[in-house]
């Protein structure tokens, strides 16, 4: 599905010679998106942990 979308993008650009470049660009976008999502999830997890910390410490103490 992903590669099909990249191929269609290359065809829209009208250059099959740009296939490799388009593929690399799309791959970089996918990687950056994955990293951004992971960082956002990590930030959310840290926020949740910070919110839970007082309750955890109260129960433990």
N, C-alpha and C positions, 0 to 999 in steps of 0.2 A: 504494500500500500504506500509506504513512504517513498520507495524508489520510483514507483509509478508517478507519484506527484512530482518528484524531481525531474523525471523524464518529460512530463507534460510541461513543466516550467521551461525546460530547455527547448522544447518544440515551440512554445509560445515565443521565446526569444528568437526563434528562427535560425538557430545555429546548433547543429548537432556537434560541431567541433567544441562548442562551449559546454558540452555535456560534463566533462571532467571538472571544469571550473565550477559549473552550477552545482554539481554533486558535492564538491568540497564546501562550497558556500552553504548549501542546505545542511550538510553534516555539521558544520561549525555552529549554525543557528540552533540545530537540535541539541548539540552538546552544551551550548551556552544556556539554553532553556532548561535543560536537565539540571545544570549547576545552580541556576537561579532558583528553581523549585526546591532543590535540596537545601540551599541556604535559607530559604524562607521557612521550610519545615524545621530546620535546626533552630532558627530564631523563635519560632512558635513553641518548640519543645522547651527552649530555655525560659521563655516567658511563663509557660505553664509550670515549670519547675519552680521558678521564683515565686509564683503565686501559691504553690502548694507547700513550699518550704516552711512557712510559719505553722501551718497545721501539722505537718510531719513532726516538727520540733516540739510542739505542744504535746502531741501524743506520746512522743518518746520521752519527754522530760517529765 
